[in-house]
Amino acid sequence: MSNEVLMVSSQTLDEMKEQYKNYLKPTNPPGSVFAAKKGSVNITAYKSGKVLFQGNQSQEEFSLWASKGTTAPKKSSAKKVDTTLPSGFSQWSVLGSDEVGTGSYFGPLTVVAAYVDRSQFELLKELGVRDSKEMTDKEICRVAKDLITFLPYSLLNVMPEKYNQIQPKMSQGKMKAVLHNQALHHVLMKISPTVPEAILIDQFELPSTYYKHIQDQAIQVKDKVYFQTKGESHHLAVAAASIIARYAFLTGLEELTKEAGMKIPSGAGSAADLVAAKLLKRGGVSLLNKYAKLHFANTDKAKKIAGYN
């Protein structure tokens, strides 16, 4: 999908809103002045003065207002991060992947791959896409709900019960590698015949170990693949994948909380031990199996707290 970005004055924003009054959408995205849909073109104007034109005919609609504004300036990052990625990589069209939930006792293991075309950079920045570790859960949920409406992505969510079936036969590291490989393949199929300029995996193990882990897979994604720690700092594709993954993980915790009738926490601290102990007292390991990754040390700690033999 084509995207165009224009910076305009508040006066022009008012003029545009009047011009599109017959095309206004019933609801506006957070931080926007108005949102409209004219034919195949979506127009979203933000308080910052940015106006986004999305759709196959966006260039034509954009040109009607181009003389009253300026193209949005590119933001340069003030933070320099060490990387072995090629020069200019952050400006490539990239398929990125990341995972969430590997260190949390409760909740799913979630892997997401997402494709971001270079034409979408300004849109993602305007929506608030950045390192998910710098975002609140509320922000993550808001931004993710926008991203999943237009980004090609694949979400693989392994809930605890399924995770516990797989884990004795497959290490968590191999499980993550297999899920990344599957998610990347799914998105490549979705966007075909478009081919990304590169694939970036948020590095969780050495590339040699990763490829060893997926060597038994029928389909192995290997072409133009790069690995980078803190990948979300190096490309918006990984940042977007991380946000969607975190949103899915939080949604999984919410579902488990409703099912359990008590707050199911994230992480693997003492709070998790206490909740696990309550679940053990209520229904034993068979009940805990539905909520937690049983191979974590928290299970033994919870058994001691609950006096469970």
N, C-alpha and C positions, 0 to 999 in steps of 0.2 A: 504494500500500500504506500502511495506517495505521500510525503509530508512536506509542508512548507511552513516557515516560521517568520513572523513579522513583528517588529517592535513599533508601537504607535502611542500617541498621546492619549490622555484621558478624554479629551474632546473627540478624538477619532473613535475611541471605544464607544462613546455615546452615539456617535453617528452610525457606527456599524450595528449597534444593537437596534437602532431604529430601522435601519435598512433590512435587517433580518427578522423583524418582529413577527412576520407571518411564518417563520421557520423555526421559532424557538422551541427547544426541548422543555418538557415539564420540570426537569430537575437539572441542576448545575453541579459540575464536579467541585470539590472543595477548592477554595481560593479563586474561583472563576467569577467573572462578571455576567457572562451568559454563555450558553451552548446552543448551537443551532444546527439543523441538518437541511441543506439545500440540495436536492437531488441526491447524488452519490457523495457529496462533500460534507464532512463534519467540520464545523467552525467552533472553536473554543477560545474565548477571550479571557485572559487572566488579569487580576488586579495589578500585576507587575507591568502590564502593558504588552505582554506577549500575546500574540494571536496565532493559534495553530490551525492550519488547514490540512485536513486528512481526507484521502480518497483519490480515486482514479482521475478526477477532474480538478484536483486541488490547485494545480499550477494556474489554471484559467481563473479560478476564483481569487487566488492570491494576487494575480496581476491587476485585478480591479482596484486593489488597495495599495499596491506597491509604492506608488508615488506619494502616499501619505505617511509612510513609515520607513523604517530601515530594517535590514535583515538582522536577526538577533546575533549579538556578538558571541564569539566562542569564548568559553570560560577556560582559563588555564589553571591547572592545579598548582597550588602553592606548595603542596607536600610532595617531595621527591621520594619515590620508593624504589628500592633496589629491584632490578629485574633483568632477566636474560632474554626477554621477549624482543622481537625485532623492533627497530625504530618505527614509530608511528602506529604501533599495533593498536593503541586505544581508539584509533580512527577507522579501523577495519570493520567490515561486516562479519560478526563472529557468532558462533554457536557456543554458549558457555554452560557449565554445569557446576552444581554445588549440592551439598547435603546438610541436613540438620537432624539433630536428635541422637547422634552417636554417643554423646556424653551424658544423656539424660536417662535415668533409671526408668522413669515412666514415659509412656507415649511412644509414637512410631519412629521408625528410621525413615526419613524422607529424602528422596533425591529428585532434583528437578534440573532439566536442561531447557534452555530458552535461546531462541535466535533473535538477535537484534541487528537489523540492517542499519547502515550508517545514516540513512535518511531519517531514522527515528531518534537519534541522539537528543536533539533539542526537546522533543516530546517527552522522553523519559526523564530528562533533567527537570522539566517543568512539573511533571507529576510527582517529583520528589525522590527519584531513584538514586540511591547512594549506598554506602556500606551499611548493611542491615544492623550491624553491631552498634551503629551510631543512632539508630532509630528506636522509638518506643514501639511496643507491641501494637498500640492503637494506630500509629503511623503505618506500620508494616501491613496491617490488615486493610487499611484504606487504600494504600498504593497497590497492593497485590490485587485487590478487586478490580482496579482499573487495568492493570497489566494483562490479566487473564482474558480480557475482552478482545484483545487484538494481537498479542504476541504469540507466535507459534511456540508451544512449549509441550513438555511431557513431564508428568508428575507421577512418581512411583512411591507409594505410601505403604510401608510394611508395618502393620499394627503389631503390638506385642505378641499376641497369640501365634500369629504366623511367624514372627521373628524367632520365637522360642522353638518352633518346629525346625527352622532352617539352621539356627546357630550351632547346634551340636555337630552338624555335618559340614559347616562352613564358617570360617572365622569372620568376624565383623569386617576386617579389611577386605577379604575376598567378596563379601556380600556387597560392600559399598562399590567396589570395582565393577562387579557384574551389573549393579543397578545403574551406575553412571553409563556404562557401555550401552545398556538397553535404552536408557532415556535419550542418549545422543542419537542412536539409530532411529528411534521413533520420530524425532524432530527432523532428521535428515529426510525421512520418508514424507513427512508432512510438507516440507518446503520444496521438495523436488519439482521441477528440474533446477531450481535455484541451488547453488553450491556456495556455502560460506567461504570466506577468504581464509578462515582458520577456525579451529576448535580449541577452546580453553577450558581445562579442567582445574578447578580449585584443588591444588595439590594436597593430598592427605597421606601419600606414601610415595616412595621413589617410582619413577616411570617404569623401571625394570621390574619392580614388584607388581605394579599395576598390570603390565602386559602379561606377566606370569599368571596373575589371577584370572585373566579373561581368556587364556589360551585354549580353554575347553569350550568356549562359546561358539556356536555355529556362525554368528556374525560378529566380527571384531572391527570396531571403528578405530582406525589407525592413521588415516590420511590427514596430514596437516594438523596434527594434534600437539598442543603445547600444554605444559604443566606449570603452574605458578602458585606459590603460597600467597594467601591474601589476594586471591584472584579478583575479588570484588573491587579492589583498589586499582586494578589494571584495565578492566573493561566493564562497561555497563551490562553486557550480556550475563556475566557471572553475578553482578550485583542484582540484576532482575531475577535471575534463577534463585539466588539466596533469599530474596524477599518472598517469592512465591512459595519456596520450600518452608520458610519460617511460618508463613501464614497457614500452610497445610498442617504443620506440626502443632501450632496453637489450636487449630480447629480440632485436631485429633485429641488433644488434651481436654478440650471442652466437651467433646463427645464422651470421653471416659469419665469425666467429672459428673456429667448428668447420669450416666449409667450407674456409677458407684454411689451417688448421693452424697459425695464428699469431695472437697477440693483435691484434685490430683495435680501435684506440683511438678514443675520442670526441674531439671538438675539432678544431682546425686548426693545431696547433703543430708544432714540429720532430719530435716523435714520429711524427706522421702522415706527415711527409715521408719518414722513414726506412722506415716500413712500406710506403709506396707505392713507394719505390725497389726494395724487395725483390720486390714483386709485378710491377713492370715487368721486372725481370731474369728473373723466372720465366716470365712469359707475355705481356709487352708491354702495350700500351694495351687490347687486347681483354680481357685478364684484369682489369686495374685497373678497367675499365668496370663490372665486376660488384660492385665494393666501394665506389667513391668517386664523388663528384660532380665530374666532370672539369673543369668550368669554373672551379673554385677555383684560386687561384694555386699551391696545393700541387702540382699536377700538373707545372708547369714546374720547380719546385724539386726534385721527385723525379726528373725526367728528368736534371737536372744531376748529382745525386748518383749516379744509376745509369749515367751516361754514355750515356744513351739518345738516339738521333738520330731 
